[in-house]
Structure formats: C-alpha cells, structure tokens
Amino acid sequence: MTSVDPETKWALITGAASGIGAAFAAGLAARNYGLCLVDKQRDALIAVARDITARHGVPVTPIVADLQSIADQDAVIDFIAGAPALDLLINNAGFGVPHLFQTVLPESHVAMLQVHVVAPVRFSRAALPAMIARRKGAIINVCSMSLYIQTPGNTMYGATKLFLDGFSQRLNLEVGAHGIEIQSLIPGYTISNFGNTDEYKHSRRAAIPAFLWSSAESVVEASLQQLGSGRLKCVPGTFNRVLEFCLRRGLFSPRLMRRWIA
C-alpha cells in the first residue's frame, strides 16, 4: 500500500461483500477511492474486490473479519493504524434476528452488540485522530428505520440502531468543528441479502409492495451526494423521508406498526 499515489483517497467499508456495503465499494471506486473492504464472507468479499479492481483499477485490500470477534475487530484497528489515513469510514456491517428477546440465545444478543455498537465505536475511535489532524474526513454509520419502530421482535436490532444514530449525532458535536462529518444513514426497505437468512424465513418481507423497495445503489448515491451538505442525517427516497417523519413524530399507532411496518 505504501507505493500507492499519496493523493489517493481511502475508504474502509464493513459488511462490504454484498448489499449496501458492496454498493458503497462500487460507488467509491468510481470516484477513485482506494478501498479496504471488510466482511466475514471470504469468497464473496474476494469476488467483490477482484471485480472492483478489474473495473476501476483502484487499490483494494480485502480483510476477512467477523466483527462479532474482538480479535477480528483488533485486526481491522491494526490496519487502520498502519494504513494511509482514512478519508471515509463506513460502518455498515449488520444483521437481524426478528424474534422475541427471551427466545433468542444470549450469545446472539452479545454478537449484535459487538457488530452494531462495539465495532463502530472502536473503528471510529481508531480513525478519528488522523482525520482531525488533517481536518478532513467523514464517517457514515448505517442505521435503520427500525430505530423508530417499537414492536415485538425488534428489541435488540432497533435498540442497537438507536444507539448508532444517537452516537452519530453526539459525535458530530465534538468533531464537526474539526472539519469532520458524521452521517447517520437511515435506509428504508433496501434490496440486499439482509433478509436471506434462516431468521427471516417466516417474516412478512415478501408481502411488502415492490414500489417501497430501494436499490442499494440508490441508497449509496443519496448518501454520498449528501456528504458535505451540512445535513447529517440521510434518509434516501421520498417515501422513506415521509415514513421517517411520521415515525419520528409518533404519528403511527403501535397496532399499525405491528401489522404493516414491522
């Protein structure tokens, strides 16, 4: 990596093997960013890295890491410490377990805390000193509309995304004066592999009308275009902005959320 053009901008993306993470990788490569791509899915990650290198010719470093593991988080932090200073950190990795809290194994709750809370906090702490020293950089924390939705089966996912959104807003108060931007990205229904797990096999996602779904590429484009605008919360798509407005102000009844939104 030391032989790379020193003017190259660098981004680190977690959860980069598919969905929004892979779309961020492609969108940033098209903007001539060098990339560090982090994911636990080795084969898919290597495939994304090779495809981006072939299409865009930018330097790409894949790191196979399961962010449930502190040791794997440490490996990412070591990379941040030894690599060229990051211009952009995207904390995107995440997963859902749409079951009642007491029916889920305790280790699954701890794993979600590691991926959604601990890893973003640790990676932000690792990346910020160099960003502040250069007065240049941004962090995008991928949250979820679920942070507003209080329904059964959403306890841990919604609560961890609520933390990530609040963390983003409060961190802005500390680092904004140094030229650093922390964006809270709140996608709605997005086409990805997120729901293609055993945990979601009985969910009602298939019943959601097609027009409500956004592509990962459109979510990423909205996020990247908003950087530098001074708006620190990004909700892509007109429908999603209306939905977020209504949810944030409590305009939907709990019964409606249980029947349709959840």
ABEGO torsion letter per residue (X at the ends): XAABBAABBBBBBBGAABEAAAAAAAAAAAAGBBBBBBBABAAAAAAAAAAAAAAAGBBBBBBBBBAABAAAAAAAAAAAAABBBBABBBBABBBBBBBBAAABBAAAAAAAAAAAAAAAAAAAAAAAAAAAAAGBEBBBBBBBAAAABBBBGAAAAAAAAAAAAAAAAAAAAAAAAAGBBBBBBBBBBBBBAAABBAAAAABAAAABBAAABBBAAAAAAAAAAABGAGBABBBBEAAAAAAAAAAAAGABBAAAAAAAAX
